[in-house]
Amino acid sequence: MADSNTQILDIGAVLSLDSKVHQTTNSDGFGITESGFLAKPFAQLLTEKLSLAQMLFGNDIDISSGSSIRKLLEISALEEARMWAALDAAYDNSYVTTATGEALSKLGAELGISRPHMEARGTVKLTLAAALPGGINSLTIPRGSRMTTSGGHQVATDETVTLSAQGQSAVIKVVAFYPGPEHNLDPNAVDGTAHPQKINDWMRGDSSLEEMVHVETLAGKTMVTIDHTAPLAGGENYWSDTRYRQLLLRAPRSVWTIEAIETAVSLVPGVRQVRVYDGRGGLDINQSIFGNFNFIERVFSAERDLGSPYYFSVLVAPTPAAIWDGPTGLQKAVETVIEDLRPVGIFPQVTSAQEVGIGIKGKIVVNYPLPNGTRAQINASQAAIALKNRIYDLVRNYIESLKIQDPVRHYEVSYAILSDPAVVDVQDLHLIQYPPGFDGFDLSQAVSATAVTTFNPGQNVQLGADQVPVFLDAPNTSDLEIV
């Protein structure tokens, strides 16, 4: 009995010493706190154990770096640090804002939004099949031009390419229009119709191919052949954590909300950005009467006529490869998705955002191996063109990340250019704004100066409420000169 009491007293003494250790080593404030979960680091755990050992066995105990007791305490602290790290990960993986990997996918599945697949990517070779008709020096195929396979798959060019007598062929990047591993198109796949996954034709109803169709009409023959030899890859991959998290944070926790519509529409292939306007469902600050009356005297909008259908507006910014009209067009696809979400008697008005072309012009200083020659010869070299295309990709990634009505900021474009390790300096950089509907211009020729606005260095491009920026990388719309 005495031994039992002694054991109880010893445990009480240890707990008392442990309390003193917490006070002397600042051990409070770890675990679940007001700002989240804070794990104890290894150094803190080891400090607590060393302090507790000295209180239990006396200050003369050997806890130097080479002692056996010190090594045992370090091993114990290391295991506890791993446990704290696991607890930290378990806590973070319980919330959409901090979860990663499979944990984030499971949280999304609980919301009914599985992690989407990426689009497969690859390359094809384009070749001029015949000489260009008289008076035409080159043929430009814009980024986003659609291609097809005999099996009904759809692919789009992922960069702008210009073919001419001096450059009759080019290997360009392409991206599948629809996501998923079933679009990892293999040109060697065979079935009863030969090669159903081989990219072999153009979707000539695509408005971006108007220039090519016009040249083919003049020549009376097919002008550009497609050589697809290597499979596309990457369709089996999923969205990154950052992109998927942004989607889940926008996801509604009810059915009929603006967020529900935006989430559903944003997952439609061909949609770059979406904005939903519901004037009667909230304040419409765009009305001319906003801010000009007393709230007690008037309402923002006229009361709803119960005998008339109720409409809300869905403004969609399409990707370059999207085709808007037609039974399989983007407008119809968006309306179909919304059909399952809207209540009876409430109808969407789906419209396309105005695409405002953005070009850049300036000079860059580079630290990059380039051939010798005059400045014109250097800029026309394959190495210089490859470098510029790499820089254009960085600028395009920034501009395509912008939402509807977001301005194109000069310093952000400069930062994107300087993000390439080969670029040392950017000089005299101008942003160029092309008017809405720029795709109606014949970009094979110089656009009239009166149709564009060139901004001074440092000036931003401001856009309207229904406008979205699109980067133009054609030679006559963007030009970075290496000096």
SULVENBEL-V51253 format. One record per backbone hydrogen bond with DSSP energy under -1.0 kcal/mol. NH is the residue of the N-H (numbers start at 1). CO is the residue of the C=O. E is the energy in kcal/mol with one decimal. If there is no record, write none. Layout:
nh->NH co->CO e->E
nh->NH co->CO e->E
//
This chain:
nh->5 co->1 e->-2.3
nh->6 co->2 e->-2.6
nh->7 co->3 e->-2.3
nh->8 co->4 e->-2.3
nh->9 co->5 e->-2.7
nh->10 co->6 e->-2.6
nh->11 co->7 e->-2.3
nh->12 co->8 e->-2.3
nh->13 co->9 e->-2.4
nh->14 co->10 e->-2.3
nh->15 co->11 e->-2.5
nh->16 co->12 e->-2.1
nh->17 co->13 e->-2.6
nh->18 co->14 e->-2.7
nh->19 co->15 e->-1.9
nh->20 co->16 e->-1.8
nh->21 co->17 e->-2.4
nh->22 co->18 e->-2.1
nh->23 co->19 e->-1.6
nh->24 co->20 e->-2.4
nh->25 co->21 e->-2.0
nh->27 co->22 e->-1.8
nh->31 co->38 e->-3.3
nh->33 co->36 e->-3.5
nh->36 co->33 e->-1.5
nh->38 co->31 e->-2.9
nh->45 co->41 e->-2.0
nh->46 co->42 e->-2.6
nh->47 co->43 e->-2.2
nh->48 co->44 e->-2.0
nh->49 co->45 e->-2.0
nh->50 co->46 e->-2.5
nh->51 co->47 e->-2.2
nh->52 co->48 e->-2.3
nh->53 co->49 e->-2.3
nh->54 co->50 e->-2.0
nh->55 co->51 e->-1.8
nh->56 co->52 e->-2.0
nh->57 co->53 e->-2.8
nh->58 co->54 e->-1.7
nh->61 co->58 e->-1.4
nh->67 co->64 e->-1.7
nh->71 co->67 e->-1.7
nh->72 co->68 e->-2.3
nh->73 co->69 e->-2.4
nh->74 co->70 e->-2.3
nh->75 co->71 e->-2.3
nh->76 co->72 e->-2.2
nh->77 co->73 e->-2.4
nh->78 co->74 e->-2.3
nh->79 co->75 e->-2.0
nh->80 co->76 e->-2.0
nh->81 co->77 e->-2.2
nh->82 co->78 e->-1.9
nh->83 co->79 e->-1.8
nh->84 co->80 e->-2.6
nh->85 co->81 e->-2.3
nh->86 co->82 e->-2.2
nh->87 co->83 e->-2.4
nh->88 co->84 e->-2.5
nh->89 co->85 e->-2.3
nh->90 co->86 e->-2.5
nh->91 co->87 e->-2.4
nh->92 co->88 e->-2.6
nh->93 co->89 e->-2.5
nh->94 co->91 e->-1.5
nh->95 co->92 e->-1.6
nh->98 co->95 e->-1.0
nh->99 co->95 e->-2.4
nh->103 co->100 e->-1.2
nh->105 co->101 e->-1.8
nh->106 co->102 e->-2.2
nh->107 co->103 e->-2.0
nh->108 co->104 e->-2.2
nh->109 co->105 e->-2.2
nh->110 co->106 e->-1.7
nh->111 co->107 e->-1.1
nh->112 co->109 e->-1.1
nh->113 co->108 e->-2.7
nh->118 co->237 e->-2.8
nh->121 co->233 e->-3.1
nh->122 co->174 e->-2.1
nh->124 co->172 e->-2.0
nh->125 co->227 e->-2.3
nh->126 co->170 e->-3.0
nh->127 co->225 e->-1.7
nh->128 co->168 e->-3.0
nh->129 co->223 e->-3.6
nh->136 co->133 e->-1.8
nh->139 co->163 e->-2.8
nh->141 co->161 e->-3.0
nh->144 co->157 e->-2.2
nh->145 co->142 e->-1.3
nh->147 co->155 e->-4.0
nh->148 co->201 e->-2.4
nh->149 co->153 e->-1.4
nh->151 co->196 e->-1.6
nh->152 co->149 e->-1.7
nh->155 co->147 e->-2.2
nh->156 co->175 e->-2.7
nh->157 co->145 e->-2.1
nh->158 co->173 e->-3.3
nh->161 co->141 e->-2.1
nh->163 co->139 e->-2.9
nh->164 co->167 e->-1.7
nh->170 co->126 e->-2.2
nh->172 co->124 e->-2.5
nh->174 co->122 e->-2.5
nh->175 co->156 e->-2.7
nh->176 co->120 e->-2.9
nh->177 co->154 e->-2.3
nh->180 co->118 e->-2.2
nh->183 co->180 e->-1.6
nh->184 co->181 e->-1.9
nh->185 co->183 e->-2.1
nh->189 co->186 e->-1.8
nh->191 co->194 e->-1.8
nh->194 co->191 e->-1.8
nh->198 co->195 e->-1.1
nh->200 co->148 e->-1.8
nh->201 co->148 e->-1.4
nh->203 co->146 e->-2.1
nh->204 co->202 e->-1.4
nh->206 co->203 e->-2.3
nh->209 co->206 e->-1.8
nh->210 co->207 e->-1.5
nh->213 co->209 e->-2.6
nh->214 co->210 e->-2.4
nh->215 co->211 e->-2.3
nh->216 co->212 e->-2.5
nh->217 co->213 e->-2.2
nh->218 co->214 e->-2.0
nh->219 co->215 e->-2.5
nh->220 co->216 e->-2.5
nh->225 co->127 e->-2.6
nh->227 co->125 e->-2.6
nh->232 co->185 e->-2.1
nh->233 co->121 e->-2.8
nh->237 co->234 e->-1.4
nh->239 co->116 e->-2.3
nh->244 co->240 e->-2.6
nh->245 co->241 e->-2.8
nh->246 co->242 e->-1.9
nh->247 co->243 e->-1.6
nh->248 co->244 e->-2.3
nh->249 co->245 e->-2.6
nh->250 co->246 e->-1.1
nh->257 co->255 e->-1.3
nh->261 co->257 e->-1.7
nh->262 co->258 e->-2.6
nh->263 co->259 e->-2.6
nh->264 co->260 e->-2.1
nh->265 co->261 e->-2.7
nh->266 co->262 e->-2.3
nh->268 co->265 e->-1.8
nh->271 co->268 e->-1.9
nh->272 co->317 e->-2.9
nh->273 co->317 e->-1.6
nh->275 co->315 e->-2.4
nh->277 co->313 e->-3.0
nh->287 co->284 e->-1.4
nh->290 co->287 e->-1.6
nh->292 co->289 e->-1.9
nh->298 co->294 e->-1.4
nh->308 co->305 e->-2.3
nh->310 co->345 e->-2.1
nh->312 co->347 e->-1.9
nh->313 co->277 e->-2.3
nh->314 co->349 e->-2.4
nh->315 co->275 e->-3.3
nh->316 co->351 e->-2.7
nh->317 co->273 e->-2.9
nh->319 co->270 e->-2.3
nh->322 co->319 e->-1.5
nh->329 co->326 e->-1.5
nh->330 co->323 e->-2.8
nh->331 co->324 e->-1.8
nh->333 co->329 e->-1.8
nh->334 co->330 e->-2.5
nh->335 co->331 e->-2.3
nh->336 co->332 e->-2.1
nh->337 co->333 e->-1.8
nh->338 co->334 e->-2.2
nh->339 co->335 e->-1.4
nh->341 co->338 e->-2.0
nh->342 co->338 e->-2.1
nh->346 co->343 e->-1.6
nh->347 co->310 e->-3.1
nh->349 co->312 e->-2.4
nh->351 co->314 e->-2.6
nh->353 co->316 e->-3.4
nh->354 co->466 e->-2.9
nh->356 co->468 e->-2.4
nh->358 co->470 e->-2.9
nh->359 co->432 e->-2.8
nh->361 co->430 e->-2.0
nh->362 co->479 e->-1.9
nh->363 co->427 e->-2.8
nh->364 co->481 e->-2.6
nh->365 co->425 e->-2.5
nh->367 co->422 e->-3.0
nh->378 co->374 e->-2.5
nh->379 co->375 e->-2.3
nh->380 co->376 e->-1.4
nh->381 co->378 e->-1.0
nh->385 co->381 e->-2.3
nh->386 co->382 e->-2.4
nh->387 co->383 e->-2.0
nh->388 co->384 e->-2.6
nh->389 co->385 e->-2.5
nh->390 co->386 e->-1.8
nh->391 co->387 e->-2.1
nh->392 co->388 e->-3.0
nh->393 co->389 e->-1.8
nh->394 co->390 e->-1.2
nh->395 co->391 e->-2.1
nh->396 co->392 e->-2.9
nh->397 co->393 e->-2.3
nh->398 co->394 e->-1.6
nh->399 co->395 e->-2.5
nh->400 co->396 e->-3.0
nh->402 co->399 e->-1.2
nh->405 co->467 e->-2.7
nh->406 co->403 e->-2.0
nh->408 co->461 e->-2.2
nh->413 co->409 e->-1.8
nh->414 co->410 e->-2.4
nh->415 co->411 e->-2.3
nh->416 co->412 e->-2.2
nh->417 co->413 e->-2.2
nh->418 co->414 e->-2.6
nh->420 co->417 e->-1.4
nh->423 co->420 e->-1.7
nh->424 co->365 e->-3.5
nh->425 co->365 e->-1.6
nh->427 co->363 e->-3.3
nh->430 co->361 e->-3.4
nh->432 co->359 e->-3.0
nh->433 co->453 e->-3.1
nh->434 co->357 e->-3.3
nh->437 co->355 e->-1.0
nh->440 co->437 e->-2.2
nh->441 co->438 e->-2.0
nh->443 co->441 e->-1.3
nh->445 co->442 e->-1.7
nh->451 co->448 e->-1.8
nh->452 co->449 e->-1.1
nh->453 co->433 e->-2.2
nh->455 co->431 e->-3.0
nh->459 co->456 e->-2.2
nh->461 co->408 e->-2.4
nh->467 co->464 e->-1.6
nh->468 co->354 e->-2.6
nh->470 co->356 e->-2.3
nh->472 co->358 e->-2.7
nh->477 co->474 e->-2.0
nh->478 co->474 e->-2.2
nh->479 co->360 e->-2.7
nh->481 co->362 e->-2.8
nh->483 co->364 e->-2.3
//
